[in-house]
Amino acid sequence: MAIALLTERDIERYGNNLSRCYRIETSAEFDNLLHMIDKADAALIARSRDRTS
């Protein structure tokens, strides 16, 4: 069993390999956290692209 916060991109990447995925409803309490996660994910993607180019 694992508990994780996943971005939409993560969910798309894992696809059918996720046996269960429970989405949380949009809540103002999570807005800042989710924004920071999305920003970090985008930065990671950009760094990966820079390393492979």
C-alpha positions, 0 to 999 in steps of 0.5 A: 500500500502506498499513499502519494500526491500525484499530478495529473501527469503522473496519473496519465503516465502510470495509467492502468498500473494504478489499481486505485486512485482516489481524487481529492475534491478541489479545496482552497486548503490544497490550492497552494500545495498543489500549485507548488507541486505542479511548479516543482514537476514542471521544473523537473521536466525542464531540467530533464529536457536540458540534460538530454538536449 
